[in-house]
Amino acid sequence: MSTATAILAFSAAVAVLTITPGLDTALVLRTAAVEGPRPAWRAGVGIVCGVLAWGLLVALGLGALLAVSEVAYGLLQMAGAAYLLYLGARLLWTVFTTAPVAFQFGAASPSSDGNGGAGWFLRGLLTNLLNPKVGVFYVSLLPQFMPAQADVLSLSVVMAGIHAAMGLVWFGALILATRPLAGWLRRPSIVHTLNAMTGMALMLFGLRLALSKPGT
């Protein structure tokens, strides 16, 4: 298998993965709908930076530690699950205690450019970095597309970059899709519903991560 063929095959595989509904899609969609495109972009950039970080860690061989060490996997698994449960519980709490227009997931208002910018980015980054399944996924996937005699480090980084770029394109499409409905999505009753649905989804993802076993 040539390098070009390997890259094309990898791109096809991660394209399907990218558009499959999951935690990243839910986080970006909810942020775009309730808080606007700028916060959603920051969350999306955080997510793809997590992808790049995992790609580099796997290329350096550190990701394999998760595949063979139950302790390392378990610690990261519990940290990731706890973080997702915290985010989900925080959203659900606001549904019952806060006026919908008063709560913003990352800042005081949808247009805020203060510390909330870093908060949105960090939220996306941590949801990815604290998920050991992403690391194990890269450990199991990348070798299948690695040609003989290839520079493993360089090609792994290139493939992670392709995955990250696809993620940005997908998140951009999701954000654009919410713009025509922006006024309707900001209605208090809709904000309440989105917060409740996303909060429950985050908690389910957290519980699933906490109860899952390596390789499942």
TORMITOR-668460 format. One line per 2 residues: number of its first residue (from 1); their letters; for each residue x, y, z of N, C-alpha, C. Coordinates in nm, 3 decimals, decimal comma. Example, Ala and Ser with C-alpha at 12.3 -4.5 7.8 and 13.67 -1.06 7.14 Angstrom:
BEGIN
1 = AS = 1,319 -0,569 0,780 1,230 -0,450 0,780 1,320 -0,330 0,780  1,285 -0,225 0,708 1,367 -0,106 0,714 1,290 0,003 0,787;
END
This chain:
BEGIN
1 = MS = 0,085 -0,120 0,000 0,000 0,000 0,000 0,088 0,124 0,000  0,064 0,213 -0,096 0,141 0,337 -0,105 0,090 0,438 -0,002;
3 = TA = 0,170 0,542 0,019 0,131 0,645 0,115 0,002 0,716 0,071  -0,007 0,745 -0,059 -0,127 0,813 -0,110 -0,251 0,727 -0,090;
5 = TA = -0,239 0,598 -0,118 -0,353 0,507 -0,099 -0,391 0,498 0,048  -0,291 0,492 0,135 -0,316 0,485 0,279 -0,390 0,609 0,327;
7 = IL = -0,349 0,725 0,279 -0,414 0,850 0,321 -0,558 0,855 0,272  -0,581 0,812 0,148 -0,718 0,812 0,094 -0,808 0,715 0,172;
9 = AF = -0,755 0,598 0,203 -0,834 0,499 0,277 -0,864 0,550 0,418  -0,765 0,609 0,482 -0,786 0,664 0,616 -0,888 0,777 0,612;
11 = SA = -0,878 0,862 0,511 -0,971 0,976 0,499 -1,115 0,927 0,485  -1,135 0,822 0,408 -1,270 0,768 0,391 -1,323 0,713 0,523;
13 = AV = -1,236 0,647 0,599 -1,279 0,589 0,726 -1,317 0,696 0,828  -1,234 0,799 0,840 -1,262 0,901 0,942 -1,372 0,996 0,897;
15 = AV = -1,399 1,005 0,766 -1,510 1,088 0,719 -1,642 1,033 0,773  -1,657 0,902 0,768 -1,777 0,838 0,823 -1,785 0,861 0,973;
17 = LT = -1,671 0,846 1,040 -1,667 0,868 1,185 -1,705 1,011 1,221  -1,656 1,106 1,143 -1,678 1,248 1,173 -1,825 1,286 1,172;
19 = IT = -1,899 1,235 1,074 -2,039 1,276 1,060 -2,135 1,187 1,139  -2,080 1,084 1,205 -2,165 0,999 1,290 -2,203 1,076 1,416;
21 = PG = -2,333 1,089 1,447 -2,374 1,166 1,565 -2,309 1,113 1,692  -2,261 1,205 1,773 -2,198 1,167 1,898 -2,180 1,287 1,989;
23 = LD = -2,092 1,273 2,085 -2,071 1,378 2,185 -2,025 1,508 2,122  -1,928 1,503 2,030 -1,875 1,625 1,970 -1,985 1,701 1,895;
25 = TA = -2,063 1,627 1,817 -2,172 1,690 1,741 -2,273 1,754 1,835  -2,311 1,685 1,941 -2,408 1,738 2,037 -2,357 1,866 2,102;
27 = LV = -2,229 1,866 2,140 -2,172 1,983 2,208 -2,170 2,105 2,117  -2,125 2,087 1,993 -2,116 2,199 1,899 -2,255 2,248 1,861;
29 = LR = -2,348 2,157 1,834 -2,483 2,197 1,795 -2,551 2,278 1,904  -2,543 2,229 2,028 -2,607 2,300 2,138 -2,545 2,438 2,158;
31 = TA = -2,413 2,446 2,150 -2,345 2,573 2,169 -2,381 2,671 2,059  -2,387 2,623 1,934 -2,424 2,711 1,822 -2,568 2,759 1,835;
33 = AV = -2,658 2,670 1,874 -2,800 2,705 1,881 -2,829 2,804 1,993  -2,768 2,784 2,109 -2,802 2,865 2,226 -2,710 2,984 2,244;
35 = EG = -2,581 2,968 2,215 -2,484 3,073 2,247 -2,426 3,143 2,126  -2,449 3,090 2,006 -2,404 3,158 1,887 -2,286 3,091 1,819;
37 = PR = -2,251 3,137 1,697 -2,148 3,071 1,617 -2,006 3,084 1,674  -1,974 3,199 1,733 -1,837 3,218 1,781 -1,801 3,122 1,894;
39 = PA = -1,885 3,108 1,997 -1,855 3,008 2,100 -1,851 2,866 2,044  -1,941 2,836 1,948 -1,943 2,702 1,890 -1,814 2,674 1,815;
41 = WR = -1,763 2,774 1,743 -1,636 2,756 1,673 -1,523 2,729 1,771  -1,523 2,800 1,883 -1,418 2,779 1,982 -1,424 2,638 2,040;
43 = AG = -1,546 2,592 2,068 -1,561 2,455 2,117 -1,513 2,355 2,011  -1,548 2,380 1,885 -1,506 2,292 1,777 -1,355 2,288 1,760;
45 = VG = -1,292 2,406 1,770 -1,145 2,411 1,761 -1,082 2,334 1,877  -1,141 2,345 1,996 -1,091 2,268 2,109 -1,098 2,119 2,083;
47 = IV = -1,208 2,074 2,025 -1,226 1,931 1,994 -1,120 1,884 1,896  -1,098 1,959 1,788 -1,000 1,914 1,688 -0,857 1,924 1,741;
49 = CG = -0,832 2,017 1,832 -0,700 2,020 1,896 -0,678 1,894 1,980  -0,786 1,844 2,040 -0,778 1,717 2,111 -0,746 1,603 2,017;
51 = VL = -0,805 1,605 1,898 -0,777 1,502 1,797 -0,629 1,506 1,759  -0,577 1,627 1,736 -0,436 1,641 1,699 -0,345 1,593 1,812;
53 = AW = -0,383 1,624 1,935 -0,302 1,581 2,050 -0,299 1,430 2,060  -0,414 1,364 2,042 -0,417 1,218 2,048 -0,336 1,157 1,934;
55 = GL = -0,344 1,216 1,816 -0,266 1,166 1,704 -0,117 1,173 1,732  -0,072 1,283 1,793 0,069 1,298 1,827 0,111 1,201 1,936;
57 = LV = 0,026 1,186 2,039 0,057 1,093 2,147 0,070 0,949 2,098  -0,021 0,911 2,008 -0,016 0,776 1,952 0,109 0,759 1,867;
59 = AL = 0,142 0,862 1,788 0,261 0,854 1,704 0,388 0,839 1,787  0,389 0,900 1,905 0,505 0,891 1,993 0,505 0,763 2,075;
61 = GL = 0,397 0,684 2,063 0,391 0,558 2,134 0,324 0,565 2,269  0,289 0,686 2,312 0,229 0,701 2,444 0,086 0,649 2,448;
63 = GA = 0,017 0,658 2,334 -0,120 0,611 2,330 -0,132 0,461 2,355  -0,026 0,386 2,319 -0,030 0,242 2,340 -0,039 0,207 2,488;
65 = LL = 0,004 0,300 2,574 -0,004 0,277 2,718 -0,148 0,251 2,760  -0,241 0,324 2,699 -0,382 0,306 2,733 -0,433 0,169 2,693;
67 = AV = -0,377 0,116 2,584 -0,424 -0,013 2,534 -0,375 -0,130 2,619  -0,264 -0,110 2,693 -0,206 -0,221 2,768 -0,213 -0,202 2,919;
69 = SE = -0,238 -0,079 2,964 -0,241 -0,053 3,107 -0,383 -0,028 3,154  -0,437 -0,119 3,232 -0,572 -0,102 3,284 -0,578 0,016 3,381;
71 = VA = -0,470 0,039 3,455 -0,468 0,149 3,552 -0,475 0,284 3,480  -0,389 0,302 3,377 -0,388 0,428 3,303 -0,522 0,451 3,235;
73 = YG = -0,574 0,348 3,172 -0,703 0,360 3,104 -0,813 0,394 3,205  -0,813 0,324 3,318 -0,918 0,345 3,418 -0,916 0,485 3,476;
75 = LL = -0,796 0,537 3,504 -0,786 0,671 3,560 -0,839 0,776 3,463  -0,799 0,765 3,336 -0,846 0,861 3,237 -0,995 0,843 3,211;
77 = QM = -1,040 0,720 3,214 -1,182 0,691 3,194 -1,267 0,756 3,302  -1,227 0,741 3,427 -1,304 0,799 3,537 -1,301 0,952 3,533;
79 = AG = -1,185 1,008 3,497 -1,175 1,155 3,487 -1,267 1,206 3,376  -1,266 1,138 3,261 -1,351 1,180 3,151 -1,499 1,165 3,184;
81 = AA = -1,536 1,054 3,246 -1,675 1,031 3,283 -1,722 1,136 3,383  -1,638 1,165 3,483 -1,675 1,265 3,583 -1,694 1,402 3,520;
83 = YL = -1,610 1,436 3,423 -1,621 1,566 3,358 -1,750 1,576 3,277  -1,784 1,470 3,203 -1,907 1,471 3,125 -2,030 1,476 3,216;
85 = LY = -2,026 1,402 3,325 -2,138 1,405 3,420 -2,153 1,544 3,481  -2,041 1,607 3,509 -2,045 1,744 3,564 -2,108 1,840 3,465;
87 = LG = -2,065 1,835 3,338 -2,122 1,925 3,237 -2,272 1,900 3,220  -2,309 1,772 3,213 -2,450 1,739 3,196 -2,534 1,782 3,314;
89 = AR = -2,485 1,757 3,436 -2,559 1,795 3,556 -2,572 1,946 3,566  -2,468 2,017 3,525 -2,472 2,163 3,528 -2,581 2,218 3,437;
91 = LL = -2,591 2,160 3,318 -2,696 2,203 3,226 -2,835 2,169 3,279  -2,853 2,048 3,330 -2,983 2,009 3,382 -3,023 2,094 3,502;
93 = WT = -2,927 2,130 3,585 -2,954 2,213 3,702 -3,012 2,348 3,660  -2,955 2,406 3,553 -3,003 2,537 3,508 -3,143 2,530 3,452;
95 = VF = -3,183 2,414 3,399 -3,318 2,401 3,345 -3,422 2,427 3,453  -3,391 2,388 3,577 -3,486 2,400 3,687 -3,463 2,520 3,776;
97 = TT = -3,347 2,583 3,765 -3,314 2,690 3,860 -3,287 2,825 3,797  -3,273 2,831 3,664 -3,232 2,954 3,599 -3,323 2,986 3,482;
99 = AP = -3,351 3,115 3,462 -3,424 3,154 3,343 -3,340 3,118 3,222  -3,396 3,060 3,118 -3,318 3,012 3,004 -3,227 3,117 2,944;
101 = VA = -3,275 3,242 2,932 -3,194 3,343 2,867 -3,079 3,390 2,956  -3,082 3,354 3,084 -2,978 3,402 3,175 -2,857 3,310 3,182;
103 = FQ = -2,875 3,184 3,139 -2,765 3,089 3,152 -2,692 3,073 3,021  -2,560 3,090 3,025 -2,476 3,061 2,910 -2,370 2,961 2,953;
105 = FG = -2,352 2,860 2,870 -2,267 2,747 2,906 -2,122 2,789 2,933  -2,077 2,893 2,863 -1,936 2,928 2,879 -1,910 3,070 2,922;
107 = AA = -2,011 3,157 2,921 -1,987 3,296 2,955 -2,117 3,361 2,994  -2,110 3,489 3,027 -2,227 3,559 3,077 -2,328 3,589 2,968;
109 = SP = -2,282 3,597 2,843 -2,373 3,627 2,734 -2,321 3,565 2,606  -2,409 3,545 2,507 -2,366 3,481 2,384 -2,257 3,555 2,311;
111 = SS = -2,251 3,687 2,327 -2,153 3,765 2,253 -2,028 3,795 2,330  -2,018 3,741 2,450 -1,903 3,771 2,534 -1,774 3,721 2,471;
113 = DG = -1,669 3,804 2,476 -1,539 3,764 2,425 -1,436 3,761 2,535  -1,479 3,756 2,659 -1,387 3,756 2,771 -1,335 3,617 2,800;
115 = NG = -1,331 3,581 2,927 -1,278 3,452 2,967 -1,358 3,337 2,912  -1,483 3,365 2,870 -1,565 3,259 2,815 -1,505 3,196 2,691;
117 = GA = -1,427 3,275 2,612 -1,365 3,220 2,493 -1,276 3,104 2,526  -1,190 3,121 2,626 -1,102 3,013 2,668 -1,184 2,898 2,727;
119 = GW = -1,293 2,930 2,794 -1,378 2,827 2,853 -1,440 2,738 2,748  -1,490 2,796 2,639 -1,548 2,715 2,532 -1,443 2,627 2,466;
121 = FL = -1,326 2,683 2,441 -1,218 2,605 2,381 -1,177 2,490 2,474  -1,161 2,521 2,601 -1,117 2,420 2,698 -1,221 2,309 2,712;
123 = RG = -1,348 2,346 2,707 -1,454 2,246 2,719 -1,446 2,146 2,604  -1,429 2,195 2,483 -1,416 2,105 2,369 -1,291 2,020 2,378;
125 = LL = -1,179 2,082 2,421 -1,053 2,009 2,432 -1,062 1,896 2,534  -1,118 1,926 2,650 -1,121 1,827 2,758 -1,216 1,712 2,729;
127 = TN = -1,327 1,739 2,662 -1,419 1,629 2,630 -1,351 1,527 2,539  -1,252 1,572 2,465 -1,179 1,482 2,376 -1,059 1,419 2,446;
129 = LL = -0,979 1,500 2,512 -0,857 1,449 2,576 -0,886 1,353 2,691  -0,998 1,373 2,760 -1,030 1,288 2,875 -1,108 1,162 2,836;
131 = NP = -1,117 1,137 2,708 -1,186 1,015 2,662 -1,082 0,914 2,614  -1,051 0,813 2,695 -0,947 0,717 2,655 -0,985 0,637 2,530;
133 = KV = -1,114 0,630 2,499 -1,156 0,556 2,381 -1,099 0,619 2,253  -1,081 0,752 2,255 -1,022 0,818 2,139 -0,878 0,772 2,120;
135 = GV = -0,803 0,766 2,231 -0,665 0,720 2,223 -0,655 0,576 2,176  -0,739 0,487 2,232 -0,738 0,346 2,192 -0,782 0,332 2,047;
137 = FY = -0,877 0,417 2,005 -0,921 0,415 1,866 -0,805 0,445 1,772  -0,726 0,546 1,805 -0,612 0,581 1,721 -0,506 0,470 1,724;
139 = VS = -0,485 0,411 1,841 -0,386 0,302 1,852 -0,425 0,186 1,762  -0,554 0,156 1,755 -0,600 0,042 1,675 -0,616 0,077 1,527;
141 = LL = -0,648 0,205 1,497 -0,678 0,242 1,359 -0,554 0,278 1,278  -0,468 0,363 1,332 -0,356 0,414 1,254 -0,265 0,304 1,197;
143 = PQ = -0,231 0,200 1,275 -0,143 0,096 1,217 -0,200 0,029 1,093  -0,333 0,025 1,082 -0,395 -0,039 0,966 -0,372 0,038 0,837;
145 = FM = -0,339 0,166 0,850 -0,319 0,251 0,732 -0,174 0,298 0,721  -0,083 0,229 0,787 0,057 0,269 0,787 0,135 0,181 0,691;
147 = PA = 0,177 0,235 0,576 0,253 0,155 0,479 0,389 0,113 0,536  0,442 0,005 0,483 0,576 -0,037 0,524 0,677 0,071 0,486;
149 = QA = 0,776 0,087 0,569 0,884 0,184 0,550 0,837 0,330 0,563  0,716 0,351 0,610 0,667 0,489 0,625 0,725 0,552 0,750;
151 = DV = 0,738 0,684 0,746 0,778 0,760 0,865 0,655 0,767 0,955  0,650 0,684 1,057 0,529 0,668 1,139 0,488 0,799 1,204;
153 = LS = 0,584 0,871 1,261 0,553 0,996 1,330 0,492 1,098 1,235  0,558 1,120 1,121 0,510 1,221 1,026 0,374 1,184 0,968;
155 = LS = 0,359 1,059 0,927 0,234 1,018 0,865 0,119 1,016 0,966  0,147 0,980 1,090 0,043 0,982 1,193 -0,007 1,124 1,216;
157 = VV = 0,086 1,219 1,219 0,047 1,359 1,238 -0,034 1,408 1,119  0,006 1,369 0,998 -0,069 1,408 0,878 -0,211 1,352 0,884;
159 = MA = -0,224 1,226 0,922 -0,357 1,164 0,929 -0,443 1,229 1,036  -0,382 1,259 1,151 -0,458 1,329 1,255 -0,500 1,467 1,207;
161 = GI = -0,413 1,533 1,129 -0,448 1,664 1,073 -0,565 1,655 0,977  -0,568 1,548 0,896 -0,682 1,527 0,805 -0,811 1,508 0,884;
163 = HA = -0,803 1,427 0,989 -0,920 1,405 1,075 -0,966 1,537 1,136  -0,872 1,618 1,184 -0,906 1,746 1,246 -0,969 1,841 1,144;
165 = AM = -0,913 1,844 1,022 -0,968 1,932 0,918 -1,110 1,893 0,882  -1,135 1,763 0,873 -1,271 1,717 0,845 -1,365 1,758 0,958;
167 = GL = -1,316 1,750 1,080 -1,397 1,792 1,193 -1,436 1,938 1,184  -1,340 2,023 1,146 -1,369 2,166 1,134 -1,473 2,192 1,026;
169 = VW = -1,461 2,122 0,913 -1,559 2,139 0,805 -1,698 2,095 0,852  -1,705 1,983 0,922 -1,832 1,931 0,972 -1,893 2,026 1,075;
171 = FG = -1,811 2,076 1,167 -1,862 2,169 1,267 -1,908 2,298 1,201  -1,835 2,342 1,098 -1,878 2,462 1,026 -2,014 2,443 0,962;
173 = AL = -2,037 2,325 0,905 -2,168 2,296 0,844 -2,278 2,296 0,949  -2,250 2,238 1,066 -2,349 2,236 1,173 -2,382 2,378 1,220;
175 = IL = -2,279 2,459 1,235 -2,299 2,596 1,282 -2,380 2,676 1,181  -2,347 2,663 1,053 -2,421 2,733 0,948 -2,567 2,688 0,944;
177 = AT = -2,590 2,560 0,971 -2,726 2,507 0,966 -2,816 2,570 1,072  -2,757 2,616 1,182 -2,839 2,676 1,288 -2,871 2,823 1,263;
179 = RP = -2,799 2,888 1,172 -2,816 3,033 1,155 -2,955 3,075 1,108  -3,016 3,006 1,009 -3,151 3,049 0,967 -3,254 3,037 1,079;
181 = LA = -3,227 2,951 1,176 -3,323 2,929 1,284 -3,280 2,997 1,414  -3,183 3,089 1,404 -3,125 3,148 1,524 -3,230 3,213 1,614;
183 = GW = -3,320 3,290 1,555 -3,421 3,357 1,636 -3,512 3,260 1,709  -3,555 3,157 1,639 -3,643 3,056 1,699 -3,570 2,978 1,806;
185 = LR = -3,442 2,944 1,781 -3,365 2,864 1,875 -3,336 2,939 2,005  -3,341 3,072 2,000 -3,313 3,150 2,121 -3,438 3,174 2,207;
187 = RP = -3,553 3,125 2,163 -3,674 3,140 2,245 -3,655 3,066 2,376  -3,700 3,124 2,489 -3,676 3,062 2,620 -3,718 2,917 2,629;
189 = SI = -3,833 2,883 2,573 -3,879 2,744 2,583 -3,789 2,649 2,504  -3,738 2,695 2,391 -3,649 2,613 2,310 -3,513 2,598 2,379;
191 = VH = -3,465 2,709 2,439 -3,337 2,702 2,513 -3,348 2,602 2,626  -3,459 2,605 2,699 -3,482 2,508 2,806 -3,475 2,365 2,753;
193 = TL = -3,544 2,342 2,640 -3,547 2,208 2,583 -3,408 2,162 2,538  -3,334 2,253 2,471 -3,199 2,218 2,425 -3,106 2,190 2,542;
195 = NA = -3,117 2,272 2,646 -3,032 2,250 2,764 -3,063 2,114 2,828  -3,193 2,082 2,838 -3,232 1,955 2,899 -3,184 1,837 2,815;
197 = MT = -3,204 1,844 2,684 -3,164 1,734 2,596 -3,013 1,715 2,596  -2,939 1,827 2,587 -2,793 1,816 2,584 -2,740 1,771 2,718;
199 = GM = -2,800 1,820 2,827 -2,757 1,777 2,959 -2,775 1,627 2,979  -2,889 1,576 2,937 -2,914 1,432 2,948 -2,818 1,353 2,859;
201 = AL = -2,792 1,406 2,738 -2,700 1,337 2,647 -2,560 1,330 2,706  -2,513 1,441 2,763 -2,380 1,444 2,823 -2,370 1,345 2,939;
203 = ML = -2,475 1,341 3,020 -2,472 1,248 3,134 -2,477 1,103 3,086  -2,551 1,075 2,980 -2,554 0,940 2,926 -2,419 0,900 2,868;
205 = FG = -2,355 0,995 2,798 -2,220 0,968 2,748 -2,124 0,943 2,864  -2,138 1,021 2,971 -2,053 1,003 3,087 -2,074 0,867 3,153;
207 = LR = -2,201 0,828 3,171 -2,231 0,698 3,231 -2,182 0,584 3,142  -2,200 0,599 3,013 -2,154 0,496 2,920 -2,003 0,481 2,928;
209 = LA = -1,933 0,593 2,935 -1,787 0,588 2,945 -1,745 0,524 3,076  -1,811 0,561 3,186 -1,774 0,509 3,318 -1,796 0,358 3,327;
211 = LS = -1,900 0,308 3,260 -1,935 0,166 3,273 -1,874 0,079 3,164  -1,814 0,141 3,065 -1,759 0,063 2,954 -1,625 0,000 2,991;
213 = KP = -1,588 -0,101 2,917 -1,460 -0,169 2,936 -1,372 -0,140 2,816  -1,240 -0,143 2,832 -1,151 -0,120 2,717 -1,184 -0,212 2,601;
215 = GT = -1,191 -0,151 2,484 -1,220 -0,230 2,364 -1,367 -0,242 2,333  -1,456 -0,180 2,417 -1,599 -0,186 2,389 -1,652 -0,050 2,352;
END
